[in-house]
Amino acid sequence: MNHLLENWELKAKEKQKANKQFLQKLQTKRGKGVEKLLPELHEEAFSHIDCLQCAGCCKTISPRFKTPDIKRISKHLGLKESVFIETYLRLDEEGDYVVKRTPCPFLGADNYCGIYDVRPGDCENYPYTDSYDFFKRPNTTFLNSTICPAVYYVLERLKTIMK
């Protein structure tokens, strides 16, 4: 494992304030090429990280289930949309459908996703380390840096590069 990832959870918690400030500063650098670094850093991070060893996202947070996700997953499971919603989802404070409980009910004991081929768009795009969403939502990225080692890794590498 890369030395940057040793004890990453502890380091992410210790660096929360500094990371939040750094992410806010990055928003002002839009157009200066910072976002162009993300795809390469994303690939670099995932050359060191195996999601199946972690599954922190599936264990602690919920994706938003948008209407197309609900239709696709319901069909895949052979459930009526209303039954799928009633069984697995609830509305959050923002009016989005999310899972009723964590860990995600579709997460297996082996950290494999039971609906991987039809998973919600949020799951497919998570952890957003290869897109401008990484900068666009600094509070989300900041939170994700304590949940996902890839987010922590990319953030730390960006801090090194931007010095």
Beta strands, then each sheet from edge to edge (+ up, - down):
strand 1: 89-91
strand 2: 97-99
sheet 1: 1+ 2-
end
